Amino acid sequence: MSPDRNSCSSIAAASFCAVSLACIGLEKWKQRVSRKQQQQRTSGDDEMISDRGDSMLLQIFSYMPDLMRSWQDPYHPYSNPRGHITLCVAENKLGIELLGSRLMQYESSSRAFSDTAVYCYGNTLGAAGPREAVAYFLAKHFMHPEQRQMSYTEALSHVLPEHVAFGAGAGTLVSHLALSLTDAGDAVLIPAPYYAAFTFDLTILAKCTVVPVYSSNPSIGPTPDELENAAASAEARGLRVRVLLLTNPNNPLGTIYPPGIIKSSINWARNRMIHTIVDEIYALSAQESEFESVLKILHGDLRNDVHHIYALSKDFCASGFRIGTLYTKNKRLLSCVANLNTFSCVSQPMQIIVQDLLTDDNFIYDFLEHSRQWTRYNYELCVSHLDQMVIPYIPAKAGIFVYADFSSLLPEQTAEGEARFSSLLINAAKIIMTPGQAQLDRKPGMFRICYAYVSPEVLAIALQRLDKIVGKIRRCRDWDNLNAESLINIL
């Protein structure tokens, strides 16, 4: 049957409108490209990228230029004794040699490359054996740390390998979860102060809006009322709150949230139908036995709305491995991560190395004990100097940093005052610490000191420089008197 005249007319009209709209859209696109080309010609920039590409140029950290400067001129006791000392990177270098000696054993490398399957495509969530090893590790060290003699089979009854996924580092997994659980513009609540790179992880691809949750006592974590206030504030701005992100042990505070705070925060999120991501990347760097994983706190009852992230970066001194793990019971979320991992999955030889490592109980317990001793030594060295300088700090119970209060030394109690103090540290003492403003701290003058990034000998040099500049500031009283002449001999 042929269409009637009215139908033909409707189809023709619709086609004409579609073509017209397409032409209008094409014309607007051409005008936009022309403007962009003109702007780049005017600025002398020949490297054209898209607006989306421009949005990818967000710096990971606000202090990134200073960090790059310190890396280009690093301290060395003989060849460059006046070089920069970096204390702003949360990376543990103290146990690298011990880890390296274990992984350089012939058996480890042989296992990683002897199986022909590692040379081929595989499950983007991870191969079966490595996922089992992660499940075993999580059950033994997170869910039931008191059961050191737990068997492999029993461990896998507590944490199912099918709920485990690999990712190219914890940051990648945070980004993947944000892409899967939110839409562009949705709010993610994070107790402040928080790890500076979370903003990058959540915005660079997922385009989330990060909303800090301010607490009366940040060291123990937010109350339900404080979470509600932050959510209500976000909603008043027209944002939809979709995720609560907790880091325990906390970065940058180095404190441990009590189990009751973790439980009440998750219950609050569940009442609001909000997902909770719990980042426990410093779980095994706790100096005291107070830490309890969310897996233990919830008795494994994650349901489909609590998602656990871990990585080898901190506790195992292996940030360069880019090995992160996700444990979630949300099957649809795992399917999303599987697709996203197509672009960023962990190589299969590295998965085999992780499998070999995480199932070596004797080495794991020995390594973690030595690592705690080394980090504890550097921590004590750091806080003893802070005590001598009469600089307040938050006593750390975990992690690889200490959060110190230099507010009394600022020229003014503002973000600008903190920036001037930070610049003085870099220019006069050649020390770079993580500024509080980058971590959304409302109090100017708070700095994170990453004491495990350098050896005890180098840390001592940095603290001596810090002691000198603190003394100079206190004696000068007037910041205008802090010049090249008055700051001589800092180095």
N, C-alpha and C positions, 0 to 999 in steps of 0.2 A: 504494500500500500504506500503510495507516495504521500509525502507530507502536504498539509494544506498550505494555502497562501499565507495565513497568519503565522503559522509555525515557521515558515521560511523567513518571513519578515522578522520574527523574534530572533531567530538564529543569526540572521544577517546583522541585526542591530547589536546583538551580544558580541558577535565577532568584531564588529566595527569598534565597539567600546573597548574590548580587550586589546585590540591592536593599538587604539588610541592611547590607552593607559600605558601599554608597553612602550610606545614611542615617547610618551611624556617621561616615563621612568628612565628610558635610555638617554633622553636629552638631559635630564637632571644628572644622571651618572656622568655623562660627557662633560657637563659643566663643572661637576665636582672634581673630576680628574684634571680638567684644564686648570682649575684654581690651584689644585695641589701641585701640579707641574710648575705653575707660575711662581708659587711660594718657594718651591725648592730651587728654581732657577735664580730667584731673587736672593735666597740664602746661600747659594753656591753649593747646595747639597745635591749630588748626583745619585745618591742611593735612595731610590724610591721604594717605599713600602706602603702597605695599606693602613687604613685607620685602625684595623684590628691589630696589625703589626705594631703600630705606635703604642697601643695599649699594653703590649708585651714588654715594653721598655721600662716598666716599673722596676725600681731598684729593690733587691731583696731586703736590704737594710738601709735605713737612712744614713748610717755611718759607713756605708760601703766604700766611698772614696778614701776615707781615712784608713780603712782596713787594707785596701789595695796599696796605699802608700806605705804602710808598715811592712807588707809582704815584699815590696820592692827594695826595702832597705832593712833587712832583718839583722838583729843583734847577733854577733859572734864574739866570743871572749878574746879571740886573737886577731882575726881579720877585720872585724867591724865592732869594736867595743862600744862605739857611740851610736849603734844602730837601734832601730825600733824594737820594742818588745810587745808582742800581741797578747792581750789578756781579755779579748772580747769574743773569742771563738769557743763555743761549748763543745770541745773535742778533748777526749782523754788520750793523751799520747804516752802515758806512763807505763802501760802494759803492752805496748806494741811488740817489743822484742820477745816477750814470753809467748804471745799469740803467734808471732811469726815462726818461732822455733817449733811450735806444734804443727803448724800448717805446712812447713817446709819438709816434713817427713815424707819420704818417698811414697809410703802407703797412701797418704792423703791425695797427692797429685795423681797417683796411679788410679785410684778409685774415680777421680773426677773425669778422667779421659779414657778409661778402658772400656766403658759401656758404650756401644755404638749408638744407643738411643740419644745420648747427649749431643750428637752431631745433627740431629733431625728436629723438625718442629715437634712441639709437645703441648700439653695443656698449659694455657697461659696463666692459670692460677698457680701452677707449680706441678712438678712431677709427684707421683704417688709417694715414693720413699721419703723425699724431703718434707712433704706436707705431714707425713706421719711423725717425722722427727720433731717438727715444730709442735705438733699436738702433744707429743711426749714431754717436750721441754716445758710447755705451758702448764701442763697438768702437774708436773713435778716441782717447778720453781715458782709458779704463780697460784695455782688453785690449791695445791696441797704441799707447801714447802716443808712441812713438818715430817713428811713421809719420804725420807731419803732413799729407802729401800724399795720404793714402789716399782713394780715390774713394768715392763714395756706394755704388756697386754692390759694390765689394770689402768695404766695411764691413758691408753686409747679408749677406754670405756668412759673416762671422765671428759675428755676433749676429743671430739670426732674429727679426723683429718679432713672430712668433706666440708667442715666449717672453717678451714684454714686456707689462706691465700698468701702468696708472696707478692711483694711490690718493690719497685726500685727505690727503696728508702721510705721512711715514715712520712716525709713531706709529700711524696708522690701519692701515697695512700690517702692522706688528708685531702689532697686535691681530688682524687678519684671519688671519695665519699661525698665531698661537696658537690661534685658534678652529678652524682647519682641521687642525692637526697634533697637537693634544693633546685630552685630555678634562679635565674639571674636576678640579682637584687635582694634575694631573701637574706634574712639576718641570721648570723651565727653568734651566739653568746659565748664569751670567753671571760672567766674571772681575770681581773687585772691586778697587778702588772702581769703581762704574759710574753711568751717567746716572740721576739720581734718578727720572725719569718712567717708566723701564722697568717699575718695579713697578706703576704705574698702568696702563700699556699692556697688561700681561700679566694683570692680575687683574680689572680693572673689568668685562670681559665674559667672557673665557675662563676666569677663576677658576683660573689656574695658581698654582703655588707657586714663587716665585723663590728659587733657591739660589745664594748667592755662592760663587765659586771664589777662594780666597785663595792668593796666590803668594808665593814668596820674593823675587821681583823683578817686581812688577806692571807695570813700565814696558816689559818685553819680552814679557809675556804668560805664560800658564800652560803648564806642562809636562804631558805625558800622565799622569804620576804624580799631579800636583796635580788634574787633571781627574778622575782615577779616585777619588782620596780624597773629592772633593766628591760624586761620584755615589754612592759607597758610603755616605757619610754620609746622603744623601737616601734611599737605599733602606733603610737601617737604620730610618728613620722611617716606612717603609711607603709611600714615594712611588715613582712610576714616572717615570724620567728619559726625556724625549722630545725635548728640544731643547737645543742649545748656541747661545748668542747671543754673537757677537763684534762689537765695535765697533772699527774700524780705519780711520783714526787714532783713538786712544782718547779718549774723554770720560769722566772729567775730566782725565786725565794729560797730554794733548797730545802723547803719544808715538806712535811707529809700530811695530807688531809686525813683526819680521823675517819674511820669507817662510817660513823654516823653521818658525816657530811656528804660522803659519796652516796650513801643510800638515800638520804633526804633529797639530794640534788636530782638523782635519777627518778625518784618518786614524783618530784615536782614536774620534771620533764614529761613523765608518762601521763600525768594528769592533764597536761596540756597537749598531748599527742605530739611531742617533740622527740627527735632522735638524740641520743647521747653518744658522743665519741669520747672514749677514755684513752688518752695517750700515756702509756706507762714506760716510756723509753728509758727512764732512769731507775726502774724498779729494782735492779740488782746492784745499784750503786748506793744503796742506803747504808749509812754508817751504823744505824741502830736497827733493832728488830721490830720497830713499830710499824713498818710498812705492811699493809695488806692489800693485795690486788683486788680489783673489782671482781675478778673471777671467783675469789674466795668469799668476798663480802656478799655476793649474790648467790653463792653456792651453785655457780654455773648457770643460773637462770637469767640469761641475757635476753631471752625472747627474741623478737625481731627488731628491737629498737635500741639496743646497746651494742656498741661496736668497739672492739679492743684493738689497739695498735701498739706494736713493739718494733724494735729494730736492733741490729747489732752495733749501731754507730757509737753508742756511748758506753754501755757496760762492757763491751768487748773491744773497744778501741779500734773499731773497724768502719768508720764513716765512709771511707773510700770504697768499701765493698758494695754499697748501695743495696743493702738487704733489709727490707722491712717486712713485717708480717701483719696480717689482718685476721682476727678471729671474730666471726659473726655467724649468727644462726639465720640471718635473713637471706634466703636463697635467691630472691630476685636481685638483691644487692650484689651478691656474689656473681651473678650472671652479668651485671653491669660492669663490675670490676674485671671480669674475664675479657670482655670486649675492649675496655680501656687499656688493659695490659697488653693488648696486641701491639701497642706502640711503646710499651715500657716494661716488658716482662724481664724477670731476672734470668740470666743465662743459665742453661742447665748444668754446665760444669760447676758454676758457683753454687747452685742448689745442692749438688752432691757434696761439695766441701762443707756447706752448712749442715747437711745431714750427718756427715762424719763428725763434725765438731759438737753438735748439740746432743749427740747420743754418747759422747765420751764423758761419763759422769765424773770419773776421777779427775780428768783435766779441768772440767767446768768448775767443780768445787774448789780445786786448788787455785785456779786462775782468779776466781772471784775473791778468794780470801787474800791473795797477794795484792790484787787491785785495790781492795779496800784499805789495806795497810799503806800502800803508796799514796792514794788520794788523801787518806787521813793525815799523813805526814805533811803534804803540801797545804792542806786545809789549816792545820795547826800553825804552820809557818806563817800563813797569810794572816790569820786572825790575831796571832801574837803581835805582829807588826801593827795591825789596826788598833789593838789595845794600847800599844805604846804611843801611837799617834792620837789617841783618844778620839777615834773615829767609830761611831756606833755602827753596828751591823746586826743582821738577823742570824742567829745561830743556825747553821745548816745541819740537817739530819740526813740529807741525801744529796745526790747530784755531784757536780764537779765545779761548783762556783759558790761564791758568797756574795750576798747583797748588802752593800755598804752605803752609809748615809754621809755624804760630803756636803750636805746643804749648808752647814755653818761656814763653809769656805767660799760660797758663791758671792759674787759682787752684788747680786740682787736675786730675790727668790722668785725667779721667773724661768721660763724655758730659755730665754736669751742668756740669763745668768748661767744656767747649766751648760749651754753651748760654749760660752766664753771659758768656763773652767775646763771643759773637755778639750778645747783648742789649746789651752795652756799646757795641759798634760801632754798632748801630742807634739806641740812645737818645742817646748822647753825640756820636758822629761822623756819624750819619745816613747810614751806609754799610751796604749789605746785600750780602754775598758768600754763595756756596753752601757750607753747612757740610758737613764730611766725613761726619757721622753720617747725613745724608740720602742719601749715596752709598755707604753700607755700608762705610765705611772703619773699620778696627778701631783706628786710632790717633787719639785725640782731638786736635783742634787743626788738622786739615788743612782748608783752604778753597780753593775754586775761584774765581778772579778772572776774570770775563768782560770783558776789556779792549776788545773791539770793539763793545760795546753802546753806548758813549758816544764823543763826539768826543775828540781828544787834549787839548783845553783842559779839558773836564769831567773826564777821567781824571786830569789833573794835580792838579785841586782835590781829588778823592777821595784820591789818594795823599798829598797834603799833610796831609789830615785823619788818614789812617791813620798817617802818620809821627808826628803829634802824640800820638795816643792810645797808640801803642806806647811812645813816650818817657815818657808819664805813668805807664803801668803799670810800667815798669822803675824809675822813680824812686820811686814810692810803695811798692813791694815788698809791702806789705800791701794786699790787695784791699779790706779794710774801710775804707781811707782814700780809696777812689775814690768820690767823691760829687760833688754838683753844684758845690761850691766848688773841689775839686781838678781838676775836668774843665773848668773855665771856659776859654774861648778856643780850644776844639777847632775850633769852626766859624768 
